[in-house]
Amino acid sequence: MKTEQPLWGRGVTALVLRIDDRSVKFVPAFLYGQGVNGCVEATFRDGRHTTSLGRLFMRSGMVNNWTFSPPGTLSRPGQHFDESIFFDLILALLP
């Protein structure tokens, strides 16, 4: 596990899980909106191409936990983010 240098501002970093030339990166996007306190973008890189895996939203209000929305979907309630979804995201690291 490796944290990268800040992308902009103070303290904004990415969490990168890496095996050989394959990596899954979690980058804070800070998309604040109605019912959303924050957002993390998850991407997969195979050494040459980067693919979005989806977004994790920190919810507030009626649903006050993390949810997952696959790529191409808007900030809807999504699925409850749990260990199963996390391991599905990082499964892309295995050859």
All heavy atoms as an XYZ file, in Angstrom:
750
protein
N       0.845     -1.159      0.000
C       0.000      0.000      0.000
C       0.894      1.226      0.000
O       1.885      1.289      0.690
C      -0.901     -0.043      1.230
C      -1.931      1.007      1.227
S      -3.260      0.839      2.441
C      -2.587     -0.118      3.732
N       0.509      2.224     -0.777
C       1.327      3.422     -0.932
C       0.414      4.634     -0.998
O      -0.632      4.594     -1.616
C       2.119      3.281     -2.234
C       2.833      4.506     -2.669
C       3.418      4.297     -4.055
C       3.877      5.607     -4.613
N       4.286      5.527     -5.979
N       0.799      5.694     -0.336
C       0.073      6.946     -0.511
C       0.930      7.846     -1.377
O       2.146      7.880     -1.249
C      -0.222      7.643      0.832
O       0.986      7.774      1.548
C      -1.235      6.855      1.639
N       0.289      8.547     -2.282
C       1.016      9.420     -3.200
C       1.067     10.838     -2.657
O       0.402     11.185     -1.693
C       0.339      9.400     -4.566
C       0.424      8.041     -5.218
C      -0.078      8.057     -6.641
O      -0.680      9.058     -7.066
O       0.150      7.074     -7.335
N       1.845     11.668     -3.295
C       1.951     13.072     -2.921
C       0.614     13.767     -3.146
O      -0.173     13.341     -3.977
C       3.041     13.759     -3.761
C       4.436     13.226     -3.506
C       4.869     13.481     -2.079
O       4.598     14.532     -1.524
N       5.522     12.509     -1.473
N       0.344     14.845     -2.424
C      -0.916     15.570     -2.617
C      -1.109     15.980     -4.073
O      -0.170     16.371     -4.747
C      -0.749     16.806     -1.724
C       0.225     16.384     -0.684
C       1.160     15.429     -1.374
N      -2.364     15.851     -4.548
C      -2.677     16.207     -5.926
C      -2.908     17.704     -6.065
O      -2.537     18.299     -7.044
C      -3.928     15.452     -6.380
C      -3.798     13.934     -6.375
C      -5.136     13.305     -6.736
C      -2.732     13.484     -7.348
N      -3.554     18.313     -5.100
C      -3.784     19.754     -5.085
C      -4.071     20.131     -3.644
O      -4.537     19.331     -2.859
C      -4.928     20.162     -6.002
C      -6.252     19.633     -5.575
C      -7.120     20.216     -4.712
C      -6.868     18.408     -5.969
N      -8.231     19.442     -4.540
C      -8.101     18.318     -5.306
C      -6.494     17.375     -6.815
C      -8.964     17.249     -5.465
C      -7.359     16.316     -6.953
C      -8.565     16.263     -6.294
N      -3.778     21.334     -3.306
C      -4.052     21.791     -1.944
C      -3.238     21.037     -0.904
O      -2.279     20.348     -1.212
N      -3.655     21.166      0.328
C      -2.958     20.493      1.416
C      -3.681     19.215      1.803
O      -4.871     19.208      2.024
C      -2.889     21.414      2.621
C      -2.015     22.618      2.373
C      -1.941     23.480      3.574
N      -1.172     22.784      4.603
C      -0.958     23.253      5.810
N      -1.462     24.409      6.156
N      -0.256     22.578      6.670
N      -2.953     18.137      1.885
C      -3.469     16.912      2.447
C      -4.379     16.065      1.577
O      -4.921     15.093      2.047
N      -4.582     16.395      0.311
C      -5.406     15.567     -0.553
C      -4.492     14.539     -1.208
O      -3.625     14.885     -1.994
C      -6.131     16.408     -1.626
C      -6.946     15.517     -2.536
C      -7.003     17.446     -0.967
N      -4.665     13.279     -0.832
C      -3.799     12.218     -1.337
C      -4.632     11.107     -1.951
O      -5.854     11.114     -1.881
C      -2.937     11.636     -0.209
O      -3.801     11.103      0.796
C      -2.037     12.693      0.397
N      -3.948     10.149     -2.532
C      -4.602      8.970     -3.095
C      -4.071      7.734     -2.386
O      -2.915      7.703     -1.970
C      -4.310      8.869     -4.588
N      -4.912      6.738     -2.259
C      -4.511      5.439     -1.745
C      -4.372      4.534     -2.957
O      -5.310      4.409     -3.759
C      -5.573      4.895     -0.789
C      -5.349      3.478     -0.316
C      -4.170      3.444      0.649
C      -6.594      2.955      0.343
N      -3.199      3.912     -3.118
C      -2.935      3.070     -4.281
C      -2.575      1.667     -3.816
O      -1.663      1.489     -3.013
C      -1.781      3.639     -5.143
C      -1.535      2.742     -6.354
C      -2.079      5.055     -5.572
N      -3.302      0.680     -4.320
C      -2.981     -0.728     -4.093
C      -2.385     -1.235     -5.390
O      -2.987     -1.091     -6.451
C      -4.242     -1.513     -3.730
C      -5.014     -0.994     -2.518
C      -6.313     -1.764     -2.352
C      -4.175     -1.076     -1.273
N      -1.192     -1.837     -5.317
C      -0.457     -2.157     -6.540
C       0.099     -3.584     -6.488
O       0.634     -4.007     -5.469
C       0.679     -1.162     -6.680
C       1.507     -1.280     -7.917
C       2.618     -0.241     -7.939
N       2.162      1.037     -7.430
C       1.885      2.103     -8.185
N       2.039      2.052     -9.475
N       1.478      3.226     -7.650
N      -0.017     -4.287     -7.615
C       0.651     -5.572     -7.845
C       1.273     -5.473     -9.231
O       0.559     -5.277    -10.220
C      -0.319     -6.765     -7.775
C      -0.887     -6.915     -6.364
C       0.389     -8.039     -8.211
C      -1.883     -8.041     -6.210
N       2.593     -5.563     -9.287
C       3.335     -5.417    -10.538
C       2.944     -4.103    -11.226
O       3.065     -3.056    -10.629
C       3.132     -6.630    -11.462
C       3.640     -7.926    -10.817
O       4.655     -7.855    -10.082
O       3.026     -8.972    -11.031
N       2.455     -4.149    -12.481
C       2.096     -2.900    -13.173
C       0.602     -2.599    -13.080
O       0.104     -1.673    -13.697
C       2.535     -2.946    -14.638
C       1.818     -4.016    -15.431
O       1.219     -4.922    -14.815
O       1.860     -3.959    -16.672
N      -0.130     -3.373    -12.282
C      -1.570     -3.178    -12.110
C      -1.826     -2.438    -10.803
O      -1.194     -2.715     -9.798
C      -2.276     -4.526    -12.097
C      -1.990     -5.327    -13.362
C      -2.363     -6.775    -13.204
N      -3.801     -7.001    -13.197
C      -4.538     -7.158    -14.278
N      -3.961     -7.118    -15.465
N      -5.822     -7.363    -14.201
N      -2.766     -1.479    -10.819
C      -3.058     -0.742     -9.591
C      -4.526     -0.334     -9.526
O      -5.173     -0.144    -10.543
C      -2.170      0.502     -9.481
O      -2.444      1.409    -10.513
N      -5.023     -0.249     -8.305
C      -6.331      0.311     -8.026
C      -6.083      1.541     -7.175
O      -5.372      1.480     -6.171
C      -7.262     -0.684     -7.303
C      -8.551     -0.012     -6.864
C      -7.573     -1.872     -8.201
N      -6.624      2.674     -7.607
C      -6.386      3.945     -6.928
C      -7.706      4.516     -6.420
O      -8.699      4.510     -7.126
C      -5.736      4.933     -7.892
C      -5.386      6.279     -7.251
C      -4.872      7.283     -8.268
C      -3.453      6.994     -8.643
N      -2.846      8.090     -9.433
N      -7.682      4.998     -5.174
C      -8.827      5.663     -4.560
C      -8.429      7.120     -4.339
O      -7.514      7.406     -3.578
C      -9.185      5.004     -3.226
C      -9.601      3.563     -3.362
C      -8.665      2.542     -3.301
C     -10.930      3.235     -3.574
C      -9.042      1.214     -3.415
C     -11.320      1.914     -3.708
C     -10.374      0.897     -3.622
N      -9.105      8.041     -5.039
C      -8.761      9.467     -4.995
C      -9.963     10.261     -4.473
O     -11.052     10.172     -5.047
C      -8.384     10.000     -6.394
C      -8.067     11.482     -6.349
C      -7.220      9.223     -6.970
N      -9.768     11.037     -3.396
C     -10.870     11.888     -2.932
C     -11.264     12.896     -4.016
O     -10.417     13.538     -4.608
C     -10.281     12.612     -1.716
C      -9.096     11.798     -1.312
C      -8.592     11.154     -2.554
N     -12.582     12.991     -4.275
C     -13.070     13.937     -5.271
C     -13.774     15.126     -4.623
O     -13.964     16.141     -5.264
C     -14.012     13.230     -6.243
N     -14.160     15.008     -3.382
C     -14.802     16.085     -2.632
C     -15.974     16.701     -3.362
O     -16.044     17.895     -3.551
C     -13.786     17.176     -2.254
C     -12.700     16.663     -1.382
C     -11.416     16.544     -1.881
C     -12.937     16.306     -0.080
C     -10.390     16.067     -1.085
C     -11.920     15.822      0.724
C     -10.649     15.697      0.218
N     -16.900     15.883     -3.811
C     -18.106     16.377     -4.465
C     -19.204     16.510     -3.416
O     -19.860     15.544     -3.070
C     -18.560     15.416     -5.570
C     -17.583     15.219     -6.709
C     -18.112     14.163     -7.674
C     -17.377     16.527     -7.442
N     -19.367     17.709     -2.907
C     -20.396     17.943     -1.900
C     -21.688     18.335     -2.573
O     -21.704     19.129     -3.497
C     -19.954     19.050     -0.934
C     -18.710     18.679     -0.179
C     -17.471     19.135     -0.585
C     -18.790     17.851      0.925
C     -16.327     18.789      0.093
C     -17.652     17.489      1.626
C     -16.421     17.962      1.206
O     -15.291     17.608      1.879
N     -22.787     17.766     -2.109
C     -24.081     18.075     -2.676
C     -25.167     17.675     -1.706
O     -24.891     17.279     -0.575
N     -26.381     17.729     -2.143
C     -27.495     17.387     -1.279
C     -27.405     15.929     -0.856
O     -27.404     15.029     -1.682
C     -28.821     17.633     -1.989
C     -30.014     17.369     -1.116
C     -31.308     17.691     -1.824
O     -31.319     18.067     -2.985
N     -32.406     17.524     -1.123
N     -27.257     15.702      0.433
C     -27.182     14.353      0.972
C     -25.837     13.680      0.823
O     -25.688     12.510      1.155
N     -24.828     14.376      0.302
C     -23.499     13.795      0.108
C     -22.464     14.670      0.804
O     -22.402     15.868      0.563
C     -23.145     13.679     -1.398
C     -21.732     13.156     -1.587
C     -24.142     12.793     -2.109
N     -21.672     14.059      1.681
C     -20.605     14.796      2.361
C     -19.278     14.718      1.629
O     -18.413     15.555      1.813
C     -20.403     14.270      3.778
C     -21.555     14.631      4.672
O     -22.303     15.546      4.389
N     -21.705     13.887      5.745
N     -19.087     13.695      0.828
C     -17.833     13.544      0.103
C     -17.898     12.383     -0.871
O     -18.818     11.571     -0.834
N     -16.902     12.326     -1.742
C     -16.875     11.313     -2.798
C     -15.441     10.862     -3.031
O     -14.504     11.662     -2.975
C     -17.452     11.922     -4.070
S     -17.315     10.860     -5.511
N     -15.263      9.562     -3.297
C     -13.958      8.995     -3.636
C     -14.101      8.267     -4.966
O     -14.999      7.438     -5.139
C     -13.473      8.007     -2.545
C     -12.194      7.314     -2.965
C     -13.288      8.725     -1.217
N     -13.239      8.602     -5.919
C     -13.224      7.952     -7.238
C     -12.287      6.746     -7.176
O     -11.142      6.867     -6.719
C     -12.734      8.934     -8.296
C     -12.644      8.359     -9.684
C     -14.001      8.297    -10.378
O     -14.854      9.135    -10.096
O     -14.169      7.394    -11.218
N     -12.756      5.583     -7.644
C     -11.931      4.376     -7.703
C     -11.608      4.081     -9.159
O     -12.510      4.026    -10.003
C     -12.656      3.194     -7.069
N     -10.314      3.916     -9.477
C      -9.900      3.616    -10.854
C      -8.937      2.430    -10.861
O      -8.256      2.147     -9.881
C      -9.190      4.810    -11.522
O      -8.069      5.198    -10.738
C     -10.140      5.990    -11.681
N      -8.889      1.741    -11.996
C      -7.961      0.621    -12.214
C      -7.028      0.993    -13.353
O      -7.454      1.548    -14.362
C      -8.734     -0.645    -12.587
C      -7.848     -1.752    -13.076
C      -7.015     -2.418    -12.201
C      -7.842     -2.099    -14.413
C      -6.185     -3.433    -12.658
C      -7.017     -3.114    -14.877
C      -6.185     -3.781    -13.996
N      -5.741      0.700    -13.182
C      -4.745      0.949    -14.228
C      -3.976     -0.337    -14.473
O      -3.472     -0.949    -13.544
C      -3.798      2.067    -13.824
C      -2.763      2.380    -14.891
C      -2.190      3.773    -14.751
N      -1.148      4.028    -15.708
C      -1.339      4.392    -16.970
N      -2.552      4.550    -17.429
N      -0.328      4.617    -17.777
N      -3.875     -0.735    -15.752
C      -3.170     -1.970    -16.104
C      -1.765     -1.711    -16.633
O      -1.148     -2.588    -17.209
C      -3.977     -2.769    -17.131
C      -4.095     -2.070    -18.472
O      -3.521     -0.967    -18.646
O      -4.778     -2.623    -19.360
N      -1.265     -0.516    -16.413
C       0.061     -0.156    -16.912
C      -0.017      0.797    -18.083
O       0.873      1.608    -18.279
N      -1.074      0.683    -18.886
C      -1.239      1.573    -20.034
C      -2.582      2.266    -20.056
O      -2.695      3.378    -20.542
C      -1.056      0.782    -21.330
C       0.342      0.257    -21.458
C       0.724     -0.397    -22.745
N      -0.295     -0.719    -23.691
C      -0.144     -1.620    -24.636
N       0.969     -2.288    -24.738
N      -1.113     -1.857    -25.486
N      -3.620      1.613    -19.574
C      -4.968      2.159    -19.642
C      -5.551      2.328    -18.243
O      -5.308      1.505    -17.370
C      -5.892      1.239    -20.454
C      -5.388      0.996    -21.832
N      -4.626     -0.105    -22.171
C      -5.519      1.723    -22.956
C      -4.322     -0.051    -23.456
N      -4.852      1.063    -23.958
N      -6.338      3.382    -18.062
C      -7.020      3.634    -16.798
C      -8.519      3.498    -17.019
O      -9.060      4.039    -17.977
C      -6.696      5.043    -16.268
O      -5.278      5.149    -16.086
C      -7.378      5.298    -14.938
N      -9.173      2.754    -16.126
C     -10.602      2.496    -16.221
C     -11.275      2.868    -14.904
O     -10.786      2.490    -13.835
C     -10.856      0.996    -16.495
O     -10.132      0.608    -17.649
C     -12.329      0.710    -16.683
N     -12.384      3.570    -14.976
C     -13.146      3.899    -13.767
C     -13.825      2.647    -13.235
O     -14.411      1.873    -13.992
C     -14.197      4.969    -14.067
O     -14.996      5.184    -12.923
N     -13.734      2.447    -11.921
C     -14.426      1.340    -11.263
C     -15.718      1.811    -10.597
O     -16.569      1.001    -10.261
C     -13.517      0.696    -10.211
C     -12.235      0.062    -10.742
C     -11.366     -0.413     -9.591
C     -12.565     -1.092    -11.680
N     -15.823      3.114    -10.384
C     -17.019      3.664     -9.760
C     -16.658      4.707     -8.719
O     -15.504      5.113     -8.593
N     -17.682      5.137     -7.968
C     -17.474      6.152     -6.941
C     -18.072      5.706     -5.616
O     -19.117      5.053     -5.582
C     -18.130      7.468     -7.360
C     -17.386      8.132     -8.479
C     -17.961      9.480     -8.776
N     -17.066     10.177     -9.688
C     -17.274     11.386    -10.132
N     -18.341     12.060     -9.738
N     -16.427     11.959    -10.957
N     -17.390      6.087     -4.559
C     -17.860      5.849     -3.200
C     -18.346      7.170     -2.651
O     -17.629      8.169     -2.732
C     -16.725      5.305     -2.324
C     -15.979      4.095     -2.867
C     -14.798      3.765     -1.978
C     -16.915      2.921     -2.975
N     -19.557      7.182     -2.115
C     -20.138      8.411     -1.579
C     -20.333      8.286     -0.074
O     -20.876      7.284      0.396
C     -21.490      8.704     -2.232
C     -21.393      9.032     -3.688
C     -21.556      8.055     -4.649
C     -21.142     10.332     -4.091
C     -21.466      8.356     -5.999
C     -21.052     10.651     -5.442
C     -21.213      9.662     -6.391
N     -19.890      9.297      0.664
C     -20.186      9.372      2.078
C     -21.501     10.130      2.197
O     -21.574     11.318      1.918
C     -19.095     10.101      2.855
C     -19.367     10.145      4.337
S     -18.203     11.179      5.242
C     -16.680     10.317      4.985
N     -22.540      9.424      2.586
C     -23.889      9.981      2.634
C     -24.192     10.615      3.983
O     -23.569     10.306      4.990
C     -24.917      8.889      2.370
C     -24.766      8.221      1.021
C     -25.440      9.019     -0.013
N     -25.213      8.439     -1.339
C     -25.555      9.026     -2.437
N     -26.141     10.191     -2.400
N     -25.324      8.476     -3.595
N     -25.181     11.488      3.968
C     -25.699     12.073      5.199
C     -27.217     12.080      5.109
O     -27.778     11.908      4.035
C     -25.165     13.493      5.404
O     -25.622     14.340      4.371
N     -27.875     12.281      6.212
C     -29.334     12.310      6.209
C     -29.909     10.936      6.454
O     -29.500     10.225      7.364
N     -30.854     10.508      5.611
C     -31.541      9.226      5.793
C     -30.578      8.044      5.670
O     -30.699      7.063      6.372
C     -32.668      9.079      4.760
C     -33.762     10.120      4.908
S     -34.675      9.949      6.435
C     -35.639      8.506      6.063
N     -29.662      8.101      4.739
C     -28.644      7.062      4.563
C     -27.323      7.693      4.952
O     -26.756      8.473      4.205
C     -28.588      6.569      3.093
C     -27.524      5.510      2.916
C     -29.946      6.052      2.646
N     -26.812      7.378      6.145
C     -25.612      8.069      6.630
C     -24.397      7.147      6.678
O     -23.690      7.086      7.667
C     -25.878      8.710      7.998
C     -26.271      7.676      9.030
O     -26.391      6.501      8.718
N     -26.461      8.116     10.248
N     -24.164      6.425      5.602
C     -22.979      5.584      5.504
C     -22.448      5.639      4.067
O     -22.965      6.349      3.229
C     -23.311      4.150      5.929
C     -24.504      3.586      5.183
O     -24.866      4.065      4.124
N     -25.136      2.577      5.727
N     -21.395      4.878      3.799
C     -20.798      4.863      2.466
C     -21.649      4.035      1.518
O     -22.137      2.964      1.862
C     -19.398      4.274      2.531
C     -18.401      5.190      3.138
C     -18.044      5.255      4.450
C     -17.625      6.173      2.462
N     -17.096      6.221      4.630
C     -16.818      6.805      3.422
C     -17.540      6.599      1.137
C     -15.925      7.824      3.100
C     -16.656      7.605      0.816
C     -15.860      8.204      1.785
N     -21.812      4.542      0.290
C     -22.491      3.797     -0.765
C     -21.585      3.754     -1.989
O     -20.668      4.553     -2.130
C     -23.848      4.430     -1.138
O     -23.634      5.764     -1.582
C     -24.810      4.409      0.033
N     -21.838      2.793     -2.870
C     -21.054      2.619     -4.093
C     -21.955      2.776     -5.298
O     -23.051      2.211     -5.345
C     -20.416      1.227     -4.113
C     -19.749      0.906     -5.416
C     -18.538      1.499     -5.759
C     -20.327      0.029     -6.313
C     -17.920      1.210     -6.970
C     -19.715     -0.263     -7.522
C     -18.512      0.327     -7.843
N     -21.503      3.548     -6.279
C     -22.205      3.690     -7.562
C     -21.244      3.304     -8.676
O     -20.142      3.847     -8.759
C     -22.688      5.123     -7.770
O     -23.691      5.443     -6.835
N     -21.629      2.354     -9.538
C     -20.773      1.946    -10.649
C     -20.536      3.096    -11.616
O     -21.256      4.091    -11.599
C     -21.575      0.823    -11.324
C     -22.636      0.429    -10.365
C     -22.880      1.614     -9.488
N     -19.531      2.975    -12.508
C     -19.255      4.040    -13.473
C     -20.461      4.289    -14.378
O     -21.207      3.381    -14.697
C     -18.062      3.518    -14.275
C     -17.899      2.093    -13.936
C     -18.664      1.823    -12.676
N     -20.625      5.561    -14.740
C     -21.689      5.932    -15.649
C     -23.031      6.191    -14.983
O     -23.994      6.520    -15.653
N     -23.101      6.037    -13.663
C     -24.349      6.325    -12.960
C     -24.197      7.631    -12.195
O     -23.099      8.016    -11.818
C     -24.721      5.203    -11.970
O     -23.678      5.067    -11.012
C     -24.944      3.888    -12.685
N     -25.312      8.292    -11.963
C     -25.283      9.536    -11.213
C     -25.231      9.247     -9.723
O     -25.305      8.103     -9.298
C     -26.521     10.378    -11.554
C     -26.613     10.801    -13.012
C     -27.932     11.518    -13.255
C     -25.447     11.699    -13.377
N     -25.136     10.290     -8.938
C     -25.034     10.171     -7.490
C     -26.376      9.762     -6.886
O     -27.003     10.500     -6.169
C     -24.576     11.507     -6.884
O     -24.616     11.427     -5.482
N     -26.816      8.568     -7.189
C     -28.041      8.050     -6.588
C     -27.662      7.255     -5.345
O     -26.485      7.040     -5.094
C     -28.807      7.202     -7.603
C     -27.998      6.050     -8.168
C     -28.844      5.279     -9.183
N     -28.104      4.281     -9.893
C     -27.693      3.135     -9.407
N     -27.942      2.824     -8.167
N     -27.028      2.277    -10.139
N     -28.635      6.785     -4.563
C     -28.286      6.082     -3.341
C     -27.287      4.946     -3.529
O     -26.428      4.737     -2.688
C     -29.633      5.575     -2.824
C     -30.611      6.577     -3.334
C     -30.070      7.013     -4.675
N     -27.328      4.210     -4.610
C     -26.334      3.168     -4.857
C     -26.438      2.011     -3.885
O     -27.408      1.869     -3.154
N     -25.413      1.175     -3.877
C     -25.350     -0.001     -3.011
C     -24.611      0.356     -1.739
O     -23.692      1.171     -1.758
C     -24.585     -1.131     -3.705
C     -25.075     -1.494     -5.064
C     -24.090     -2.432     -5.769
O     -22.933     -2.493     -5.430
N     -24.576     -3.139     -6.759
N     -24.987     -0.291     -0.648
C     -24.240     -0.114      0.596
C     -22.811     -0.602      0.357
O     -22.608     -1.699     -0.159
C     -24.906     -0.909      1.726
C     -24.165     -0.863      3.004
N     -24.123      0.274      3.790
C     -23.408     -1.791      3.630
C     -23.377      0.030      4.854
N     -22.938     -1.213      4.776
N     -21.811      0.215      0.685
C     -20.406     -0.161      0.485
C     -19.958     -1.019      1.662
O     -19.992     -0.587      2.803
C     -19.532      1.082      0.365
C     -18.082      0.772      0.129
C     -17.668      0.213     -1.059
C     -17.140      1.028      1.108
C     -16.341     -0.075     -1.292
C     -15.806      0.747      0.888
C     -15.403      0.186     -0.313
N     -19.543     -2.257      1.367
C     -19.094     -3.180      2.406
C     -17.854     -3.929      1.924
O     -17.308     -3.641      0.856
C     -20.213     -4.137      2.806
C     -20.741     -4.958      1.625
O     -20.097     -4.989      0.554
O     -21.807     -5.583      1.775
N     -17.418     -4.919      2.712
C     -16.200     -5.658      2.362
C     -16.325     -6.357      1.019
O     -15.367     -6.435      0.254
C     -15.864     -6.705      3.437
C     -15.458     -6.134      4.750
C     -16.657     -5.967      5.695
O     -17.817     -6.247      5.296
O     -16.438     -5.525      6.827
N     -17.502     -6.882      0.700
C     -17.704     -7.595     -0.554
C     -17.443     -6.685     -1.755
O     -16.750     -7.075     -2.701
C     -19.128     -8.152     -0.596
O     -19.381     -8.764     -1.827
N     -17.991     -5.489     -1.732
C     -17.770     -4.547     -2.836
C     -16.313     -4.117     -2.882
O     -15.715     -4.024     -3.960
C     -18.709     -3.334     -2.719
C     -20.151     -3.791     -2.968
C     -18.320     -2.244     -3.714
C     -21.184     -2.724     -2.813
N     -15.675     -3.876     -1.723
C     -14.263     -3.507     -1.704
C     -13.422     -4.583     -2.379
O     -12.592     -4.288     -3.240
C     -13.774     -3.274     -0.269
C     -12.305     -3.036     -0.178
C     -11.776     -1.810     -0.548
C     -11.447     -4.030      0.248
C     -10.402     -1.578     -0.490
C     -10.077     -3.802      0.328
C      -9.559     -2.580     -0.045
N     -13.630     -5.868     -2.021
C     -12.831     -6.931     -2.623
C     -13.164     -7.123     -4.089
O     -12.292     -7.478     -4.878
C     -12.973     -8.225     -1.819
C     -12.238     -8.173     -0.515
C     -12.922     -8.163      0.683
C     -10.852     -8.091     -0.487
C     -12.247     -8.088      1.893
C     -10.160     -8.010      0.726
C     -10.865     -8.006      1.916
N     -14.405     -6.856     -4.499
C     -14.732     -6.884     -5.934
C     -13.930     -5.816     -6.682
O     -13.463     -6.056     -7.797
C     -16.226     -6.655     -6.164
C     -17.071     -7.871     -5.821
O     -16.510     -8.969     -5.664
O     -18.302     -7.692     -5.703
N     -13.767     -4.637     -6.077
C     -12.997     -3.564     -6.717
C     -11.526     -3.932     -6.870
O     -10.925     -3.687     -7.910
C     -13.112     -2.258     -5.922
C     -14.471     -1.578     -5.922
C     -14.470     -0.378     -4.991
C     -14.857     -1.154     -7.333
N     -10.921     -4.496     -5.839
C      -9.486     -4.787     -5.917
C      -9.189     -6.126     -6.583
O      -8.045     -6.442     -6.862
C      -8.795     -4.708     -4.532
C      -9.284     -5.781     -3.575
C      -8.970     -3.315     -3.944
C      -8.473     -5.875     -2.303
N     -10.231     -6.915     -6.901
C     -10.045     -8.176     -7.615
C      -9.368     -7.944     -8.962
O      -8.668     -8.818     -9.484
C     -11.400     -8.859     -7.807
C     -11.374    -10.289     -8.316
C     -10.642    -11.192     -7.332
C     -12.792    -10.783     -8.530
N      -9.532     -6.746     -9.530
C      -8.912     -6.417    -10.818
C      -7.385     -6.490    -10.753
O      -6.728     -6.608    -11.781
C      -9.327     -5.004    -11.249
N      -6.822     -6.455     -9.540
C      -5.366     -6.516     -9.401
C      -4.804     -7.904     -9.728
O      -3.656     -8.022    -10.120
C      -4.942     -6.157     -7.971
C      -5.146     -4.701     -7.569
C      -4.869     -4.528     -6.087
C      -4.250     -3.811     -8.387
N      -5.625     -8.926     -9.555
C      -5.149    -10.284     -9.797
C      -5.113    -10.571    -11.293
O      -6.037    -10.235    -12.020
C      -6.052    -11.291     -9.085
C      -6.113    -11.136     -7.582
C      -7.096    -12.140     -6.988
C      -4.756    -11.281     -6.951
N      -4.017    -11.217    -11.754
C      -3.907    -11.511    -13.185
C      -4.899    -12.561    -13.641
O      -5.462    -13.259    -12.927
C      -2.471    -12.023    -13.354
C      -1.905    -12.173    -12.008
C      -2.855    -11.595    -11.028
